[in-house]
Amino acid sequence: MSGISAQITLPRPILAPSGEALARLIGDFLAWLELNKGLRLCEAYKPQYDWYVPIPTNAGTLALEFLEGSAVLDQEKHA
């Protein structure tokens, strides 16, 4: 045995943000996608022609709508 010891450093656990903070984070991510990557959420205008238009909804509102049925908000209600 050579006496070499390896020490492994594990990353600290990442704490999940609360429901409102998570919705804000998702909204910020979607805004970043639009500003930096040119990606935007759209809906079908004329699907038969593959025409799409940007959705007129706030990304934060969509994030909250998504999280309403998720386990994140359910856990907060029971905590």
The first five atom37 places (N, CA, C, CB, O) and aatype in JSON, in Angstrom:
{
  "aatype": [12, 15, 7, 9, 15, 0, 5, 9, 16, 10, 14, 1, 14, 9, 10, 0, 14, 15, 7, 6, 0, 10, 0, 1, 10, 9, 7, 3, 13, 10, 0, 17, 10, 6, 10, 2, 11, 7, 10, 1, 10, 4, 6, 0, 18, 11, 14, 5, 18, 3, 17, 18, 19, 14, 9, 14, 16, 2, 0, 7, 16, 10, 0, 10, 6, 13, 10, 6, 7, 15, 0, 19, 10, 3, 5, 6, 11, 8, 0],
  "atom_mask": [
    [1, 1, 1, 1, 1],
    [1, 1, 1, 1, 1],
    [1, 1, 1, 0, 1],
    [1, 1, 1, 1, 1],
    [1, 1, 1, 1, 1],
    [1, 1, 1, 1, 1],
    [1, 1, 1, 1, 1],
    [1, 1, 1, 1, 1],
    [1, 1, 1, 1, 1],
    [1, 1, 1, 1, 1],
    [1, 1, 1, 1, 1],
    [1, 1, 1, 1, 1],
    [1, 1, 1, 1, 1],
    [1, 1, 1, 1, 1],
    [1, 1, 1, 1, 1],
    [1, 1, 1, 1, 1],
    [1, 1, 1, 1, 1],
    [1, 1, 1, 1, 1],
    [1, 1, 1, 0, 1],
    [1, 1, 1, 1, 1],
    [1, 1, 1, 1, 1],
    [1, 1, 1, 1, 1],
    [1, 1, 1, 1, 1],
    [1, 1, 1, 1, 1],
    [1, 1, 1, 1, 1],
    [1, 1, 1, 1, 1],
    [1, 1, 1, 0, 1],
    [1, 1, 1, 1, 1],
    [1, 1, 1, 1, 1],
    [1, 1, 1, 1, 1],
    [1, 1, 1, 1, 1],
    [1, 1, 1, 1, 1],
    [1, 1, 1, 1, 1],
    [1, 1, 1, 1, 1],
    [1, 1, 1, 1, 1],
    [1, 1, 1, 1, 1],
    [1, 1, 1, 1, 1],
    [1, 1, 1, 0, 1],
    [1, 1, 1, 1, 1],
    [1, 1, 1, 1, 1],
    [1, 1, 1, 1, 1],
    [1, 1, 1, 1, 1],
    [1, 1, 1, 1, 1],
    [1, 1, 1, 1, 1],
    [1, 1, 1, 1, 1],
    [1, 1, 1, 1, 1],
    [1, 1, 1, 1, 1],
    [1, 1, 1, 1, 1],
    [1, 1, 1, 1, 1],
    [1, 1, 1, 1, 1],
    [1, 1, 1, 1, 1],
    [1, 1, 1, 1, 1],
    [1, 1, 1, 1, 1],
    [1, 1, 1, 1, 1],
    [1, 1, 1, 1, 1],
    [1, 1, 1, 1, 1],
    [1, 1, 1, 1, 1],
    [1, 1, 1, 1, 1],
    [1, 1, 1, 1, 1],
    [1, 1, 1, 0, 1],
    [1, 1, 1, 1, 1],
    [1, 1, 1, 1, 1],
    [1, 1, 1, 1, 1],
    [1, 1, 1, 1, 1],
    [1, 1, 1, 1, 1],
    [1, 1, 1, 1, 1],
    [1, 1, 1, 1, 1],
    [1, 1, 1, 1, 1],
    [1, 1, 1, 0, 1],
    [1, 1, 1, 1, 1],
    [1, 1, 1, 1, 1],
    [1, 1, 1, 1, 1],
    [1, 1, 1, 1, 1],
    [1, 1, 1, 1, 1],
    [1, 1, 1, 1, 1],
    [1, 1, 1, 1, 1],
    [1, 1, 1, 1, 1],
    [1, 1, 1, 1, 1],
    [1, 1, 1, 1, 1]
  ],
  "atom_positions": [
    [[0.84, -1.16, 0.0], [0.0, 0.0, 0.0], [0.89, 1.23, 0.0], [-0.95, 0.0, 1.2], [1.88, 1.28, 0.72]],
    [[0.54, 2.22, -0.8], [1.41, 3.37, -0.97], [1.14, 4.49, 0.02], [1.28, 3.89, -2.35], [1.94, 5.42, 0.11]],
    [[0.08, 4.46, 0.72], [-0.21, 5.49, 1.69], [-0.86, 6.74, 1.07], [0.0, 0.0, 0.0], [-1.0, 7.76, 1.74]],
    [[-1.26, 6.64, -0.17], [-1.94, 7.76, -0.81], [-3.41, 7.73, -0.41], [-1.77, 7.72, -2.38], [-4.08, 6.7, -0.53]],
    [[-3.88, 8.84, 0.06], [-5.3, 8.89, 0.42], [-6.0, 9.92, -0.47], [-5.5, 9.24, 1.93], [-5.49, 11.01, -0.71]],
    [[-7.13, 9.55, -0.92], [-7.93, 10.46, -1.75], [-9.11, 10.93, -0.93], [-8.4, 9.77, -3.07], [-9.8, 10.14, -0.3]],
    [[-9.32, 12.21, -0.96], [-10.45, 12.75, -0.24], [-11.47, 13.25, -1.27], [-10.02, 13.9, 0.73], [-11.15, 14.06, -2.14]],
    [[-12.65, 12.75, -1.15], [-13.71, 13.11, -2.09], [-14.58, 14.16, -1.42], [-14.54, 11.86, -2.52], [-15.08, 13.96, -0.31]],
    [[-14.76, 15.26, -2.11], [-15.64, 16.31, -1.6], [-16.95, 16.25, -2.35], [-14.98, 17.7, -1.73], [-16.98, 16.42, -3.57]],
    [[-18.02, 16.01, -1.62], [-19.33, 15.95, -2.23], [-19.92, 17.35, -2.3], [-20.26, 15.0, -1.45], [-19.71, 18.15, -1.39]],
    [[-20.65, 17.63, -3.35], [-21.29, 18.96, -3.42], [-22.37, 19.1, -2.37], [-21.88, 19.2, -4.82], [-23.01, 18.13, -1.97]],
    [[-22.56, 20.34, -1.92], [-23.62, 20.6, -0.95], [-24.96, 20.4, -1.62], [-23.5, 22.04, -0.37], [-25.1, 20.67, -2.82]],
    [[-25.95, 19.92, -0.88], [-27.27, 19.73, -1.5], [-27.86, 21.07, -1.92], [-28.23, 19.02, -0.52], [-27.69, 22.09, -1.25]],
    [[-28.55, 21.05, -3.03], [-29.22, 22.25, -3.52], [-30.62, 22.26, -2.95], [-29.23, 22.31, -5.08], [-31.39, 21.32, -3.15]],
    [[-30.95, 23.33, -2.25], [-32.27, 23.43, -1.65], [-33.25, 23.95, -2.69], [-32.25, 24.37, -0.41], [-32.97, 24.91, -3.4]],
    [[-34.37, 23.3, -2.78], [-35.4, 23.71, -3.73], [-36.05, 24.99, -3.23], [-36.45, 22.6, -3.93], [-36.38, 25.1, -2.05]],
    [[-36.25, 25.95, -4.13], [-36.91, 27.18, -3.71], [-38.39, 26.94, -3.43], [-36.75, 28.26, -4.78], [-38.96, 25.94, -3.88]],
    [[-39.0, 27.85, -2.69], [-40.42, 27.75, -2.39], [-41.24, 27.98, -3.65], [-40.83, 28.75, -1.29], [-40.68, 28.31, -4.7]],
    [[-42.55, 27.82, -3.57], [-43.43, 27.95, -4.73], [-43.3, 29.27, -5.45], [0.0, 0.0, 0.0], [-43.11, 29.3, -6.67]],
    [[-43.39, 30.4, -4.71], [-43.28, 31.71, -5.36], [-41.88, 31.93, -5.92], [-43.62, 32.82, -4.37], [-41.73, 32.46, -7.02]],
    [[-40.87, 31.53, -5.17], [-39.49, 31.7, -5.64], [-39.24, 30.83, -6.87], [-38.48, 31.35, -4.52], [-38.54, 31.23, -7.8]],
    [[-39.81, 29.64, -6.87], [-39.66, 28.75, -8.01], [-40.37, 29.32, -9.24], [-40.21, 27.35, -7.68], [-39.84, 29.26, -10.35]],
    [[-41.55, 29.88, -9.04], [-42.27, 30.51, -10.16], [-41.48, 31.68, -10.71], [-43.67, 30.98, -9.7], [-41.41, 31.87, -11.93]],
    [[-40.87, 32.48, -9.83], [-40.04, 33.6, -10.26], [-38.82, 33.09, -11.03], [-39.59, 34.44, -9.04], [-38.44, 33.67, -12.05]],
    [[-38.23, 32.02, -10.55], [-37.07, 31.44, -11.21], [-37.42, 30.94, -12.61], [-36.49, 30.3, -10.37], [-36.67, 31.15, -13.56]],
    [[-38.56, 30.28, -12.74], [-39.01, 29.79, -14.05], [-39.29, 30.98, -14.97], [-40.29, 28.9, -13.91], [-38.91, 30.96, -16.15]],
    [[-39.94, 32.01, -14.45], [-40.22, 33.21, -15.23], [-38.94, 33.89, -15.69], [0.0, 0.0, 0.0], [-38.84, 34.33, -16.83]],
    [[-37.96, 33.97, -14.79], [-36.66, 34.56, -15.15], [-35.97, 33.74, -16.22], [-35.76, 34.67, -13.91], [-35.35, 34.3, -17.13]],
    [[-36.07, 32.42, -16.12], [-35.45, 31.55, -17.13], [-36.1, 31.76, -18.49], [-35.57, 30.08, -16.71], [-35.4, 31.86, -19.5]],
    [[-37.43, 31.84, -18.53], [-38.12, 32.06, -19.8], [-37.77, 33.43, -20.39], [-39.65, 31.94, -19.6], [-37.61, 33.56, -21.6]],
    [[-37.66, 34.45, -19.53], [-37.25, 35.77, -20.01], [-35.83, 35.72, -20.56], [-37.35, 36.81, -18.88], [-35.53, 36.34, -21.58]],
    [[-34.94, 34.99, -19.87], [-33.56, 34.85, -20.33], [-33.53, 34.15, -21.69], [-32.73, 34.06, -19.31], [-32.77, 34.54, -22.58]],
    [[-34.34, 33.1, -21.85], [-34.41, 32.39, -23.13], [-34.79, 33.34, -24.26], [-35.41, 31.24, -23.06], [-34.21, 33.3, -25.35]],
    [[-35.77, 34.2, -23.98], [-36.23, 35.12, -25.03], [-35.16, 36.16, -25.35], [-37.52, 35.81, -24.59], [-34.87, 36.42, -26.52]],
    [[-34.58, 36.77, -24.32], [-33.61, 37.84, -24.54], [-32.27, 37.36, -25.09], [-33.38, 38.58, -23.26], [-31.68, 38.01, -25.95]],
    [[-31.8, 36.22, -24.61], [-30.46, 35.77, -24.97], [-30.41, 34.71, -26.05], [-29.78, 35.25, -23.77], [-29.41, 34.58, -26.76]],
    [[-31.47, 33.95, -26.19], [-31.47, 32.85, -27.14], [-32.51, 33.01, -28.24], [-31.71, 31.55, -26.42], [-32.55, 32.22, -29.19]],
    [[-33.35, 34.03, -28.13], [-34.36, 34.27, -29.16], [-35.5, 33.27, -29.16], [0.0, 0.0, 0.0], [-36.22, 33.16, -30.15]],
    [[-35.69, 32.54, -28.07], [-36.77, 31.57, -27.97], [-37.94, 32.19, -27.23], [-36.3, 30.27, -27.27], [-37.76, 32.87, -26.22]],
    [[-39.13, 31.96, -27.73], [-40.33, 32.53, -27.11], [-41.45, 31.51, -27.14], [-40.75, 33.83, -27.82], [-41.58, 30.74, -28.09]],
    [[-42.27, 31.51, -26.09], [-43.41, 30.61, -26.05], [-44.46, 31.08, -27.04], [-44.01, 30.54, -24.62], [-44.8, 32.26, -27.08]],
    [[-44.95, 30.15, -27.84], [-45.93, 30.48, -28.87], [-47.09, 29.49, -28.81], [-45.29, 30.47, -30.27], [-47.0, 28.42, -28.2]],
    [[-48.19, 29.88, -29.46], [-49.33, 28.99, -29.6], [-49.71, 28.91, -31.07], [-50.53, 29.47, -28.74], [-49.39, 29.8, -31.86]],
    [[-50.39, 27.85, -31.42], [-50.77, 27.65, -32.83], [-51.81, 28.69, -33.23], [-51.32, 26.22, -33.05], [-52.82, 28.87, -32.55]],
    [[-51.56, 29.36, -34.33], [-52.52, 30.31, -34.89], [-53.3, 29.63, -36.0], [-51.8, 31.59, -35.43], [-54.53, 29.67, -36.03]],
    [[-52.6, 29.01, -36.9], [-53.21, 28.2, -37.96], [-52.37, 26.92, -38.08], [-53.28, 28.99, -39.35], [-51.45, 26.85, -38.89]],
    [[-52.69, 25.92, -37.26], [-51.88, 24.7, -37.24], [-51.75, 24.02, -38.6], [-52.47, 23.73, -36.27], [-50.73, 23.39, -38.89]],
    [[-52.76, 24.15, -39.43], [-52.68, 23.48, -40.73], [-51.55, 24.07, -41.59], [-54.02, 23.59, -41.47], [-51.08, 23.42, -42.52]],
    [[-51.12, 25.32, -41.27], [-50.03, 25.94, -42.02], [-48.76, 26.07, -41.18], [-50.47, 27.31, -42.51], [-47.77, 26.65, -41.64]],
    [[-48.77, 25.54, -39.98], [-47.65, 25.69, -39.05], [-47.35, 27.15, -38.74], [-46.4, 25.02, -39.62], [-46.19, 27.56, -38.69]],
    [[-48.4, 27.94, -38.55], [-48.23, 29.34, -38.17], [-48.4, 29.45, -36.66], [-49.25, 30.26, -38.91], [-49.33, 28.88, -36.09]],
    [[-47.5, 30.16, -36.03], [-47.54, 30.33, -34.59], [-47.39, 31.8, -34.23], [-46.45, 29.5, -33.92], [-46.74, 32.56, -34.95]],
    [[-47.99, 32.2, -33.12], [-47.89, 33.56, -32.63], [-47.44, 33.51, -31.17], [-49.25, 34.33, -32.77], [-47.78, 32.56, -30.45]],
    [[-46.68, 34.52, -30.72], [-46.27, 34.54, -29.31], [-47.48, 34.61, -28.39], [-45.34, 35.74, -29.04], [-48.48, 35.26, -28.7]],
    [[-47.38, 33.92, -27.27], [-48.49, 33.94, -26.32], [-48.51, 35.28, -25.59], [-48.38, 32.76, -25.32], [-47.45, 35.82, -25.26]],
    [[-49.7, 35.82, -25.34], [-49.8, 37.12, -24.66], [-49.88, 36.98, -23.14], [-51.01, 37.88, -25.16], [-50.48, 37.83, -22.47]],
    [[-49.29, 35.93, -22.58], [-49.38, 35.65, -21.15], [-48.04, 35.88, -20.48], [-49.86, 34.22, -20.91], [-46.99, 35.6, -21.06]],
    [[-48.08, 36.39, -19.27], [-46.89, 36.6, -18.48], [-46.29, 35.24, -18.1], [-47.21, 37.43, -17.21], [-47.02, 34.33, -17.69]],
    [[-44.97, 35.09, -18.25], [-44.3, 33.82, -17.95], [-44.46, 33.44, -16.48], [-42.82, 33.9, -18.32], [-44.59, 32.26, -16.17]],
    [[-44.45, 34.42, -15.58], [-44.63, 34.14, -14.16], [-46.0, 33.55, -13.87], [0.0, 0.0, 0.0], [-46.13, 32.66, -13.03]],
    [[-47.01, 34.04, -14.56], [-48.36, 33.52, -14.41], [-48.42, 32.07, -14.87], [-49.37, 34.37, -15.2], [-49.05, 31.23, -14.23]],
    [[-47.78, 31.78, -15.99], [-47.73, 30.4, -16.48], [-47.0, 29.49, -15.51], [-47.05, 30.35, -17.86], [-47.42, 28.35, -15.29]],
    [[-45.92, 29.98, -14.92], [-45.16, 29.18, -13.97], [-46.02, 28.86, -12.74], [-43.88, 29.92, -13.54], [-46.02, 27.72, -12.28]],
    [[-46.75, 29.85, -12.23], [-47.63, 29.59, -11.08], [-48.74, 28.6, -11.44], [-48.25, 30.9, -10.58], [-49.09, 27.74, -10.63]],
    [[-49.28, 28.74, -12.64], [-50.32, 27.81, -13.09], [-49.77, 26.39, -13.15], [-50.86, 28.23, -14.48], [-50.45, 25.44, -12.75]],
    [[-48.55, 26.24, -13.63], [-47.9, 24.93, -13.7], [-47.68, 24.37, -12.3], [-46.58, 25.02, -14.45], [-47.91, 23.19, -12.06]],
    [[-47.22, 25.21, -11.39], [-46.87, 24.75, -10.05], [-48.09, 24.46, -9.18], [-46.0, 25.77, -9.37], [-47.98, 23.73, -8.19]],
    [[-49.24, 25.0, -9.53], [-50.45, 24.76, -8.72], [-50.76, 23.27, -8.59], [-51.65, 25.47, -9.33], [-51.22, 22.83, -7.53]],
    [[-50.52, 22.5, -9.62], [-50.79, 21.08, -9.58], [-49.57, 20.23, -9.26], [0.0, 0.0, 0.0], [-49.64, 19.0, -9.31]],
    [[-48.46, 20.88, -8.94], [-47.23, 20.12, -8.72], [-47.07, 19.74, -7.25], [-46.02, 20.91, -9.19], [-47.78, 20.25, -6.38]],
    [[-46.14, 18.88, -7.01], [-45.86, 18.41, -5.64], [-45.2, 19.51, -4.82], [-44.95, 17.17, -5.68], [-45.29, 19.48, -3.59]],
    [[-44.54, 20.49, -5.45], [-43.84, 21.54, -4.7], [-44.82, 22.33, -3.84], [-43.1, 22.49, -5.67], [-44.58, 22.52, -2.65]],
    [[-45.91, 22.79, -4.44], [-46.87, 23.58, -3.66], [-47.66, 22.71, -2.69], [-47.82, 24.31, -4.59], [-48.04, 23.17, -1.62]],
    [[-47.9, 21.45, -3.04], [-48.59, 20.53, -2.14], [-47.76, 20.31, -0.87], [-48.87, 19.19, -2.84], [-48.31, 20.25, 0.23]],
    [[-46.44, 20.19, -1.02], [-45.56, 19.99, 0.12], [-45.56, 21.21, 1.02], [-44.15, 19.67, -0.34], [-45.54, 21.08, 2.24]],
    [[-45.59, 22.41, 0.41], [-45.6, 23.64, 1.21], [-46.89, 23.77, 2.0], [-45.42, 24.85, 0.31], [-46.88, 24.25, 3.14]],
    [[-48.01, 23.35, 1.43], [-49.3, 23.45, 2.12], [-49.34, 22.55, 3.34], [-50.45, 23.09, 1.18], [-49.96, 22.89, 4.35]],
    [[-48.68, 21.4, 3.26], [-48.7, 20.42, 4.35], [-47.57, 20.63, 5.35], [-48.62, 19.02, 3.8], [-47.55, 19.97, 6.39]],
    [[-46.65, 21.52, 5.06], [-45.52, 21.75, 5.97], [-45.89, 22.68, 7.1], [-44.33, 22.32, 5.2], [-45.05, 22.98, 7.95]]
  ]
}
